Amino acid sequence: MKFPSEEFYDGSLRIGCEEQRKPSDLSMWVSRNNPIKFVDVVGVERTRTVATDDSSQQSKYNAEEVDEAVSSRVRLSARIALSHL
C-alpha cells in the first residue's frame, strides 16, 4: 500500500484491521464513474534483462501482481456479462 499512500494520500493511507485485509470482490471501487481499485498484493519483484535497440535494460516485474490483475479482470468481465442477460 506504500505507492497509493504516498502518491495519492500524502503518506497518510494506512492498512486497516485483519478483516479488511481479506481479498474483496469487485464492489470496492473508488467511484462508479472512475473504476480504480487499489489492491495490496504480496509478491516478489523480479528483474530480467530485456534486449533493446540501444542495449540491454533491466526490467522489473511481479508475477503475483499480474495474476491478481488478470483474476480481477476475469471476475469483472463475468459480472458485466451476467448483468447483460
Secondary structure, 3 states (H helix, E strand, C coil): CHHHHHHHCCCCCCCCCHHHHCCCCCCCCCCCCCCCCCCCCCCCCEEEEEECCCCEEEEEECHHHHHHHHHHHHHHHHHHHHHCC
